[in-house]
Amino acid sequence: MPLSQNFINHVRIPENNDWVIFILLGCIFLYIFMMNVIEREANLRDFMLQKYFDASNNLPSWVITSCVTAVTLAVLISQYIPVVPKYIADLQIAGYQLNKFGYSLIAITFFYLTKSTLGFLFYQSIGDGKKWTIFYFTATKFYFILSFLLIILCVTHYYFPVDRSKIFLYYLFFFSFVFIFKVFFYLFHRNNILPEKWYYKFLYICTLQIAPLLLLWKLLFF
């Protein structure tokens, strides 16, 4: 009897991660559609190096890239969400309720929508509205690369034998580096996507980069 109990205690039910591969394949197909239809059969090099005045359909490309980034980020971090808040879990539609992935996706989508809306209003309020289109055109290139890194991390996280409790610290270092790199990318990019005056740049970084990130952290982990 003790041997049987010991055996039962060590039985490990394998995880079914088919949903992950289906989501990642959907993201890849979205990018294939974007490159072949929206970007008119552009290759990766042409897409990354194209100039603003030579590009077309910038808004759809930005939307697709943002969607893929939000979905892959939700896939990666959903396993670290402690619990779905009760006021969210109690909301049921046709008997279904949000799991950790669904809650993560909604929180991240809310984060991006809020940040984009405030960014648009910020540029309009300082009389630099024309620069907003150049801003999201340039940001698309950054998030395009980031989304591919997230896809690689998702595959590694779910399909390779990694210690998920230990690797979380490396994720924190990775995203901290990405955030710092993004700030410098925006500051020194040749397209001059941030406002000219230094105090507007400081205001943008504090209110539209740091503050929304802290809000997202609070939504997901507290």
C-alpha positions as CSV (number, residue, x, y, z in Angstrom):
1,M,0.0,0.0,0.0
2,P,2.7,2.6,0.8
3,L,4.4,1.7,-2.5
4,S,1.2,2.3,-4.4
5,Q,0.7,5.6,-2.7
6,N,4.2,6.7,-3.5
7,F,3.7,5.7,-7.1
8,I,0.5,7.7,-7.3
9,N,2.2,10.8,-5.7
10,H,4.8,10.7,-8.5
11,V,2.4,10.3,-11.4
12,R,2.6,13.4,-13.5
13,I,-0.3,14.2,-15.9
14,P,1.2,15.5,-19.1
15,E,0.1,19.0,-20.1
16,N,-1.9,19.5,-23.3
17,N,-0.3,22.5,-25.0
18,D,-2.0,22.1,-28.3
19,W,-3.7,25.4,-27.8
20,V,-0.3,27.1,-27.8
21,I,0.8,25.8,-31.1
22,F,-2.6,26.6,-32.7
23,I,-2.3,30.2,-31.5
24,L,1.3,30.6,-32.7
25,L,0.4,29.1,-36.1
26,G,-2.5,31.6,-36.3
27,C,0.0,34.5,-35.6
28,I,2.4,33.2,-38.2
29,F,-0.4,33.0,-40.8
30,L,-1.4,36.6,-39.9
31,Y,2.1,37.7,-40.7
32,I,2.1,35.8,-43.9
33,F,-1.1,37.5,-44.9
34,M,0.4,40.9,-43.9
35,M,3.5,40.4,-45.9
36,N,1.8,39.0,-49.0
37,V,-1.3,41.1,-49.2
38,I,-1.0,44.3,-47.1
39,E,2.7,44.8,-47.7
40,R,2.4,43.6,-51.4
41,E,4.7,40.6,-51.2
42,A,7.5,42.4,-49.5
43,N,10.3,40.3,-48.0
44,L,11.6,40.8,-44.4
45,R,14.5,42.9,-45.4
46,D,12.4,45.3,-47.5
47,F,9.8,45.5,-44.8
48,M,12.3,46.4,-42.1
49,L,14.3,48.9,-44.2
50,Q,11.4,50.6,-46.0
51,K,11.1,54.4,-45.4
52,Y,7.9,56.0,-44.2
53,F,7.2,57.9,-47.5
54,D,7.7,54.7,-49.5
55,A,5.5,52.6,-47.3
56,S,1.7,52.0,-47.7
57,N,-1.0,50.4,-45.6
58,N,0.9,51.4,-42.4
59,L,-2.2,51.3,-40.1
60,P,-3.2,47.7,-41.0
61,S,0.4,46.5,-40.5
62,W,0.5,48.2,-37.1
63,V,-2.8,46.7,-36.0
64,I,-1.7,43.2,-37.0
65,T,1.7,43.5,-35.4
66,S,0.1,44.8,-32.2
67,C,-2.4,41.9,-32.2
68,V,0.4,39.3,-32.6
69,T,2.5,40.9,-29.9
70,A,-0.4,41.0,-27.5
71,V,-1.4,37.4,-28.1
72,T,2.1,35.9,-27.9
73,L,2.8,38.0,-24.7
74,A,-0.4,36.7,-23.2
75,V,0.5,33.1,-24.1
76,L,3.9,33.5,-22.4
77,I,3.0,35.1,-19.2
78,S,-0.4,33.6,-18.5
79,Q,1.1,30.7,-16.7
80,Y,2.5,33.1,-14.1
81,I,-0.7,34.8,-13.3
82,P,-1.5,33.9,-9.6
83,V,-5.3,33.9,-10.0
84,V,-8.0,35.4,-12.1
85,P,-9.6,38.2,-10.0
86,K,-12.9,37.1,-8.6
87,Y,-14.9,40.0,-10.2
88,I,-13.6,38.8,-13.5
89,A,-14.0,35.1,-12.9
90,D,-17.6,35.7,-11.9
91,L,-18.4,37.1,-15.3
92,Q,-19.7,34.1,-17.3
93,I,-21.0,34.0,-20.8
94,A,-23.0,30.9,-21.7
95,G,-21.6,29.1,-18.7
96,Y,-17.9,29.9,-19.7
97,Q,-15.5,32.0,-17.7
98,L,-12.1,33.4,-18.5
99,N,-9.1,31.4,-17.7
100,K,-5.6,32.8,-17.1
101,F,-4.8,33.2,-20.8
102,G,-8.1,35.0,-21.5
103,Y,-7.6,37.3,-18.6
104,S,-4.0,38.0,-19.6
105,L,-5.1,38.7,-23.2
106,I,-7.8,41.2,-22.1
107,A,-5.4,43.0,-19.7
108,I,-2.7,43.3,-22.3
109,T,-5.2,44.4,-25.0
110,F,-6.5,47.0,-22.6
111,F,-3.0,48.1,-22.0
112,Y,-2.2,48.6,-25.7
113,L,-5.5,50.3,-26.5
114,T,-5.1,52.7,-23.6
115,K,-1.5,53.5,-24.4
116,S,-2.2,54.0,-28.1
117,T,-5.3,56.2,-27.5
118,L,-3.4,58.4,-25.0
119,G,-0.4,58.5,-27.4
120,F,-2.6,59.8,-30.1
121,L,-4.2,62.4,-27.8
122,F,-0.8,63.4,-26.6
123,Y,0.5,64.1,-30.1
124,Q,-2.6,66.0,-31.0
125,S,-2.5,68.1,-27.8
126,I,1.0,69.3,-28.4
127,G,0.2,70.3,-32.0
128,D,2.4,67.5,-33.5
129,G,-0.4,65.2,-34.8
130,K,1.3,64.6,-38.1
131,K,4.2,62.8,-36.3
132,W,1.8,60.2,-34.8
133,T,1.6,58.3,-38.1
134,I,5.4,58.2,-38.3
135,F,5.5,57.1,-34.7
136,Y,3.4,54.0,-35.2
137,F,5.1,53.2,-38.5
138,T,8.4,53.1,-36.7
139,A,7.0,51.3,-33.7
140,T,5.7,48.6,-36.0
141,K,9.2,47.5,-36.9
142,F,10.2,47.3,-33.2
143,Y,7.2,45.2,-32.2
144,F,7.5,43.0,-35.3
145,I,10.9,41.9,-34.1
146,L,9.7,41.6,-30.5
147,S,6.8,39.4,-31.5
148,F,9.1,36.9,-33.2
149,L,11.2,36.7,-30.1
150,L,8.1,36.1,-28.1
151,I,7.1,33.3,-30.4
152,I,10.5,31.7,-29.9
153,L,10.1,32.1,-26.1
154,C,6.6,30.6,-26.2
155,V,7.9,27.5,-28.0
156,T,10.8,27.1,-25.6
157,H,8.6,27.7,-22.6
158,Y,5.9,25.1,-23.5
159,Y,7.8,22.5,-25.5
160,F,11.2,22.3,-23.9
161,P,12.1,21.0,-20.4
162,V,12.7,24.3,-18.7
163,D,12.3,25.2,-15.0
164,R,9.4,27.7,-15.2
165,S,9.9,29.0,-11.7
166,K,13.6,29.8,-12.4
167,I,13.2,31.1,-15.9
168,F,10.7,33.7,-14.8
169,L,13.6,35.8,-13.4
170,Y,15.3,35.7,-16.9
171,Y,12.0,36.8,-18.4
172,L,12.1,39.9,-16.1
173,F,15.6,40.7,-17.2
174,F,14.7,40.2,-20.8
175,F,11.6,42.5,-20.7
176,S,13.5,45.1,-18.7
177,F,16.2,45.1,-21.4
178,V,13.5,45.4,-24.1
179,F,11.9,48.3,-22.3
180,I,15.2,50.2,-21.9
181,F,16.1,49.4,-25.5
182,K,12.7,50.6,-26.7
183,V,13.1,54.0,-24.9
184,F,16.5,54.6,-26.6
185,F,15.2,53.3,-29.9
186,Y,12.4,55.9,-29.7
187,L,14.8,58.7,-28.6
188,F,17.5,58.2,-31.2
189,H,15.7,56.9,-34.2
190,R,16.4,58.7,-37.4
191,N,12.7,59.3,-38.0
192,N,12.6,61.6,-34.9
193,I,9.3,60.1,-33.7
194,L,9.3,61.8,-30.3
195,P,8.5,65.4,-29.8
196,E,11.3,67.9,-30.4
197,K,11.2,69.6,-26.9
198,W,12.9,67.7,-24.2
199,Y,10.2,68.1,-21.6
200,Y,7.6,66.6,-24.0
201,K,9.9,63.6,-24.4
202,F,10.3,63.3,-20.7
203,L,6.5,63.6,-20.2
204,Y,5.9,60.9,-22.9
205,I,8.3,58.4,-21.4
206,C,7.0,58.8,-17.9
207,T,3.2,59.0,-18.6
208,L,2.9,56.8,-21.7
209,Q,5.7,54.2,-21.3
210,I,6.3,53.7,-17.6
211,A,2.9,54.4,-16.0
212,P,0.9,52.1,-18.3
213,L,3.5,49.3,-17.7
214,L,3.0,49.7,-13.9
215,L,-0.7,49.5,-14.4
216,L,-0.4,46.3,-16.5
217,W,1.8,44.8,-13.8
218,K,-0.8,45.6,-11.1
219,L,-3.6,44.1,-13.2
220,L,-1.7,40.8,-13.8
221,F,0.2,40.1,-10.7
222,F,-1.7,41.8,-7.8
